[in-house]
Amino acid sequence: MKDYEFLVIGSNGMLGSKIVKILNERKIGYLTVARNNSNFNLNLKKFRNLKKLFLKNRFKIVINCAAIIDINYCEKMFNEAAIINCKLVKFLSEMSKKFNFKFVQISTDHVYKGKKLKLNNEKSKIFAVNKYAKTKILAEKYLKKLKKFLIIRTNFTGKKKDAFIDWLIKSIRAKKKINLFHDMYTSTLDVNSCAKIIIDLASIKSKGIYNLGSRSMISKKNFAINVSKNLKKKMQYKSVSCDIQKISRGKNLGLNVNKIEKKIGYKMPTINQSIMNLIKEYR
């Protein structure tokens, strides 16, 4: 049986791939799980095959980045989405008890009900505003029964097809007129910072729920305006309410990050720092 510091599940996704990159840079031992191009190639809908991996290897920390985040898909295909977003998490919780590893679950800011222009802390009320949020809330319940767990509620973006920042920058460069929400507030973080902080937090004596985001919140509209200014390009847009969408979204998703800053001993990036980090990927 071999020992590894980390197992990264969903290692080919936006966040998982960044976590792997940082582990490589730090020369930390790890294995990966994904559908392909990983150490253990697996269709995660058949997640019980993962048990073979735990029987042959010991892990100190398991980070689950696998998730179905398409809100429309979750709404229409809830049972299918729940296989990855809920049932996989339940299985990993059982494995954590059996094989004694720290289980790190990547959750979402979308679980917060939120009060207007007020940052949510880890004790703020949570609410399933849609079926995607419902799957993430159900997943969190499985971890709360464990002795060694981390739930990280976050909102990040990065250079990847269909990601928010990718759509935004491509739209700006193409001079395409876009709709921007003036009433949805988030603490969006660049994915590189997000990955680094997750590794730092998981590697120390830490347990429970932590918010991970930028140090303040901003509307989707103003986030986009700041991106266009930093790109020094004009943006064509229409200011709209997120209520125009068929499926409800959380509006007030800003994250209070005092708890995580105190735990790891350094400040989270500001919104503008996150924007600059994102733009660097496109230059």
Secondary structure, 3 states (H helix, E strand, C coil): CEEEEEEEECCCCHHHHHHHHHHHHCCCCEEEEECCCCCEECCHHHHHHHHHHHHHEEEEEEEECCCCCCHHHHHHCHHHHHHHHHHHHHHHHHHHHHHCCEEEEECCHHHECCCCCCCECCCCCECCCCHHHHHHHHHHHHHCCCCCEEEEEECEECCCCCCHHHHHHHHHHCCCCEEEECCCEECCEEHHHHHHHHHHHHHCCCCEEEEECCCCCEEHHHHHHHHHHHHCCCCCEEEECHHHCCCCCCCECCECCHHHHHHHCCCCCCHHHHHHHHHHCCC
